[in-house]
Amino acid sequence: YELKRIVPTVGRSSQVFLGTKRGEAKGKQGPPRTVFAHTITHSLKMSTDEAEGWMDWPESLVLSAADELERARLNADIGSKPNSYIFTHFNSLVDLEPSVVVEKLESFMNRFVAKHGNRLQKSKVDEIVVKLGIGSVSRGRTHTLRLTASSMTGEYLKTTSCFEQVDSLTGRPARWLDVRTGDELGKEDPVAGRMQVKRSTARAAGSTYAPEFLGM
């Protein structure tokens, strides 16, 4: 993507970018464009009990990203046509077993989508990514969990999880492993790009692309 930063933002820990897909045919609607909202925090408390109070803070943070998207669309350079992505980064360590964190975070995301699905549809959110560290101060970071709710393969904001590994020299993500099987996952799904173009075309015509309803 070619990125253009959008200012101002609502929150001090938020960034918003307008991305234009490189190397894509322009067509009548121009190259595919996406609004990216990024929020970051240094705190997250999660416990082993069944209480759901810990979900309040992640819910508030992801909703703040939705606020950023709505504000950004008031910019004449963006408008209502581009789809949007939300990326939320918890730059902290959760000291629980990885399987427990995965289960709790997937439960949170599924509830969040069910509760706020109407607003996410209006904001044209095609993907939500939540990333957090697993470990402790004494042991350090043992895993980086990346949870994604995506509509880019057809189902509406389908939730998947993986452990992310970074390149030790560059610090950039290098590999993604399935949280349950440990199998390495592909870096990009070629179907996703075609889905984005079809959905953007449908939305520009005031419609909704049919595969969004497969998961509803």
C-alpha positions in Angstrom: 0.0 0.0 0.0 0.9 3.6 -0.5 0.1 5.2 2.8 -1.1 8.7 3.6 -1.4 9.7 7.2 -4.7 11.3 8.2 -4.7 13.9 10.9 -6.0 14.9 13.4 -7.1 11.8 15.3 -9.4 11.6 18.3 -7.0 9.8 20.6 -3.4 10.4 21.4 -2.5 6.7 21.0 -4.2 6.4 17.6 -3.0 6.7 14.1 -5.1 6.7 10.9 -3.8 6.1 7.3 -5.4 6.0 3.9 -3.8 3.2 1.9 -3.9 2.8 -1.9 -3.2 -0.7 -3.2 -0.1 -0.8 -5.4 -0.1 -2.5 -8.7 -3.9 -2.8 -9.0 -5.9 -1.9 -12.1 -7.7 1.4 -11.5 -11.0 0.7 -13.3 -14.0 3.0 -12.9 -13.6 3.2 -9.1 -9.9 3.7 -9.1 -7.4 1.4 -7.3 -8.7 -0.2 -4.1 -8.3 2.1 -1.1 -8.4 1.2 2.6 -8.6 3.2 5.8 -6.4 1.8 8.5 -7.0 2.7 12.2 -4.3 1.7 14.6 -4.6 2.0 18.4 -2.0 0.9 21.0 -2.0 0.5 24.8 0.4 -0.7 27.4 -2.0 -2.4 29.7 -4.3 -5.4 29.7 -5.4 -7.5 32.7 -6.7 -11.0 32.1 -7.3 -13.6 34.7 -8.0 -17.4 34.7 -11.5 -17.1 36.2 -14.6 -16.9 34.2 -15.4 -13.3 34.9 -15.7 -11.2 31.8 -14.9 -7.8 33.3 -11.5 -7.8 31.6 -13.3 -7.5 28.2 -14.4 -3.9 29.0 -11.0 -2.4 28.2 -10.4 -4.2 24.9 -13.9 -3.4 23.8 -13.4 0.3 24.6 -10.1 0.3 22.7 -11.4 -1.3 19.6 -14.5 1.0 19.6 -12.1 4.0 19.8 -10.6 2.7 16.6 -14.1 2.7 15.1 -14.5 6.3 16.3 -11.3 7.1 14.4 -12.7 5.6 11.2 -15.9 7.6 11.4 -14.0 10.8 12.0 -11.6 10.0 9.1 -14.5 9.6 6.7 -15.3 13.3 7.2 -12.1 14.0 5.3 -12.9 14.9 1.7 -9.9 12.7 0.5 -11.6 9.6 2.0 -15.3 9.9 2.0 -17.6 6.8 2.4 -16.3 4.5 -0.3 -13.0 2.9 1.0 -13.2 -0.2 3.2 -11.4 -0.2 6.5 -9.2 -2.2 8.8 -8.7 -1.9 12.6 -5.4 -2.9 14.3 -5.2 -2.9 18.1 -1.9 -3.6 19.8 -1.7 -4.5 23.5 2.0 -3.8 24.1 2.0 -5.7 27.4 2.5 -9.3 28.6 -0.3 -11.6 29.7 1.0 -14.2 32.2 -1.3 -17.1 31.4 -1.1 -20.3 29.4 -1.2 -19.6 25.7 -4.2 -21.8 25.2 -6.1 -19.9 27.9 -5.3 -16.6 26.3 -6.3 -17.8 22.8 -9.7 -19.1 24.2 -10.4 -15.9 26.1 -9.4 -13.5 23.2 -11.4 -15.5 20.6 -14.4 -15.4 23.0 -14.0 -11.6 23.3 -13.8 -11.0 19.5 -16.8 -13.2 18.7 -18.9 -11.3 21.3 -17.6 -8.0 20.1 -18.6 -8.7 16.5 -22.0 -10.0 17.5 -22.6 -6.9 19.7 -21.3 -4.2 17.4 -21.8 -5.8 14.0 -24.2 -3.1 12.7 -21.7 -0.3 13.5 -18.9 -2.3 11.9 -20.9 -2.8 8.8 -21.6 0.9 8.5 -17.9 1.7 8.9 -17.1 -0.9 6.2 -14.7 -2.8 8.5 -13.4 -5.8 6.7 -10.8 -6.9 9.2 -9.9 -6.4 12.9 -6.5 -7.5 14.2 -5.7 -7.7 17.9 -2.1 -8.5 18.9 -0.7 -9.1 22.4 2.3 -10.7 24.1 2.2 -13.7 26.3 4.8 -14.2 29.1 6.0 -12.4 32.2 8.6 -10.0 33.4 10.9 -12.8 34.7 10.5 -15.1 31.7 10.1 -12.4 29.0 7.9 -12.7 26.0 7.3 -16.4 25.1 4.6 -15.9 22.4 3.0 -13.1 20.3 -0.6 -13.9 19.7 -2.3 -12.4 16.6 -6.0 -12.7 16.4 -7.8 -11.7 13.2 -11.5 -11.3 12.5 -11.7 -11.0 8.7 -14.3 -10.9 6.0 -11.8 -11.2 3.2 -12.4 -14.9 2.5 -16.2 -14.6 2.4 -17.6 -15.2 5.9 -18.4 -12.1 7.9 -15.5 -11.2 10.3 -14.5 -14.9 10.8 -12.1 -15.2 13.7 -8.7 -17.0 13.4 -5.7 -17.0 15.6 -1.9 -17.5 15.1 1.4 -17.1 16.9 3.6 -14.6 15.2 7.4 -14.9 15.0 9.6 -12.0 14.1 12.9 -11.7 12.3 15.6 -11.2 15.0 17.5 -8.7 12.8 14.7 -6.5 11.5 12.0 -7.0 14.2 9.4 -7.5 11.4 6.9 -10.4 11.4 8.4 -13.3 9.5 6.3 -16.4 10.2 2.8 -17.2 11.5 1.9 -20.5 13.1 -1.5 -22.0 13.8 -2.2 -21.8 17.5 -3.6 -25.4 17.7 -1.5 -27.4 15.2 1.7 -25.4 15.0 1.5 -25.5 11.2 3.0 -22.6 9.3 0.4 -20.3 7.7 0.7 -18.5 4.3 1.6 -14.8 4.4 -1.3 -13.7 2.2 -4.5 -15.2 0.8 -4.8 -14.3 -2.9 -8.6 -14.6 -2.7 -8.6 -11.7 -0.2 -7.5 -9.1 -2.8 -10.3 -10.2 -5.2 -12.8 -10.1 -2.4 -11.8 -6.6 -1.5 -12.3 -5.3 -5.1 -15.8 -7.0 -5.4 -16.9 -5.7 -2.0 -15.7 -2.2 -2.8 -17.6 -2.2 -6.1 -20.8 -3.4 -4.4 -20.5 -0.8 -1.7 -19.9 2.0 -4.2 -23.2 1.0 -5.8 -24.9 1.2 -2.4 -25.2 -2.6 -2.0 -23.6 -5.3 0.2 -21.5 -8.1 -1.3 -23.5 -11.4 -0.8 -20.7 -13.5 0.8 -20.8 -11.3 3.9 -23.9 -13.1 4.9 -22.4 -16.6 4.9 -21.5 -16.3 8.6 -24.7 -14.7 9.7 
